[in-house]
Every structure is written in structure tokens, then in C-alpha cells.
Amino acid sequence: MKDPPTIRNGCVYVTADFMEENFDTNIVWNGKQKQITLRTEAIQRPIVYKNEVVYQRGNRSYDVEVPVIIGLNDGNYEKNLNYKLSSDITDKIHDFMTAHEKDVEKSNLTAKYTVPYRSKEMVSIVFFADVQSDEQYKQVQQTINIDLQTQKIIKLNDLFRKKDYKQRLAKEMSVSVKEMPEEIEEQFYFDKDRGLVVYWQDKQGQRQEYAVSFLEMKKMLKDNYQFLLGQNQP
């Protein structure tokens, strides 16, 4: 917690934003009665909170946020999912810290994430990493989209009815390319305001990102992903 809890007269106090972020509540303040009301969401969504992993030794360091998902109906799946997320991130940290260990004097890794879409059926997590080895510096973006209905991490082609979905997406997004690159199968995420977002690097190394609204995808989506058209996203 950024702001640690305090204890006064046997009661534990936490900040209002902590309750909003971690327990899906809306905070209502009544100034006249000096009363706080916590209103929970009607649709119960999973909660994603951060577990930070930090290491510093000499010129080598990492500061990585690891997502932890709680509130799923299936306790075993929740446990296995969080284990996979933690293990995958730990493996990537290990690979980075041991890469060129003998011929690189400085290695710094900082990784954070956002949750642009979260519903009872789907969670999108976008990771942003700053990677530095000696004087070389790069930024890396990775995404993971978890279908909580099927308990699978999905790819782009899992969403659509027809095989020409890339051409149709390119048309909706007004993308002037003959064919979208293959890497967008995993380089996409959902955004509660923008819809479906895909991204890739062009030949010049510049990052390209395009979005199509949920409504514009209506005729393209499979039946089991029609929930994306609803208003249950945060």
C-alpha cells in the first residue's frame, strides 16, 4: 500500500482510493451527517492488485509489478492463474538478469502494468517495461488477455467468426497496409473506452497502434464474445 493503514482507538483506517481500487466500491461522502457509504458494484468483477518485486545490487536492479487476480469463482483456477503469471514474470526477470552477465556492467529493468479492461468475463493486462543494458535502452510492451469463461489466454483469432478478420479490422481501423502483421495475434488488448486495440512495430521501428470500437466489431465477433458490446466494463 502506498499509504499504510493507521490504527486509532482500536479501528483500522485506510484511504478511500484503496477501497475503490481493491474492493470495487464507490465512496459516497455525506457532509452533513459526516458519514461515508461504501457501495459495491452490482456486477462482481475480479480484482487485480499489484505485488512489487524489487532487487538492487551494484549496477544491477529490477523493479517489477506482478498482477495478482482475486475474486474468481473457481478457486483452483485462480491459484493456478496467479502462479502462472508470477512464474512467467519471474522467468523473464531471471533471463534478463543473467543475459550477458559477464560482458555487461549495468542491467536495469523496470516494469509496470495497467488493466484497461476488466469484467466478469475478461481481463486485459498491458505490461510496459524499460530495459537498460549498459548504454543500450529500449521499451517493451506486452499484453495478456484472459478469458475467464473458458479459463484461457486468448489470441486475436479466437474472437472472430471468419478467417478474413484481419482484412476487415484493417478496413475498420483505416489501416493502409496490405495485411496486418502476424504478431498482432498476441499484441492486442481491450480498452473500456476505445474498444479493441492492436499494435506492432513498422519497418522503421516505430510503434503503430490502432483501435476499433466494440460496436464496430459487432458483426465480426463470435457469439461467446458478444458480451464485449455490453456496458459491464469499468
C-alpha positions, 0 to 999 in steps of 0.5 A: 500500500502506498499509504499504510493503514493507521490504527486509532482507538482500536479501528483500522483506517485506510484511504478511500482510493484503496477501497475503490481500487481493491474492493470495487466500491464507490465512496459516497461522502455525506457532509452533513451527517459526516458519514461515508457509504461504501457501495459495491458494484452490482456486477462482481468483477475480479480484482487485480492488485499489484505485488512489487518485486524489487532487487538492487545490487551494484549496477544491477536492479529490477523493479517489477509489478506482478498482477495478482487476480482475486475474486474468481469463482473457481478457486483452483483456477485462480491459484493456478492463474496467479502462479502462472503469471508470477512464474512467467514474470519471474522467468523473464526477470531471471533471463534478463538478469543473467543475459550477458552477465559477464560482458555487461556492467549495468542491467536495469529493468523496470516494469509496470502494468495497467488493466484497461479492461476488466469484467466478469468475463475478461481481463486485459493486462498491458505490461510496459517495461524499460530495459537498460543494458549498459548504454543500450535502452529500449521499451517493451510492451506486452499484453495478456488477455484472459478469458475467464469463461473458458479459463484461457489466454486468448489470441486475436483469432479466437474472437472472430467468426471468419478467417478474413478478420484481419482484412476487415479490422484493417478496413475498420481501423483505416489501416493502409497496409496490405495485411496486418502483421502476424504478431498482432495475434498476441499484441492486442488488448481491450480498452473500456473506452476505445474498444479493441486495440492492436499494435506492432512495430513498422519497418522503421521501428516505430510503434503503430497502434490502432483501435476499433470500437466494440460496436464496430466489431459487432458483426465480426465477433463470435457469439461467446464474445458478444458480451464485449458490446455490453456496458459491464466494463469499468 
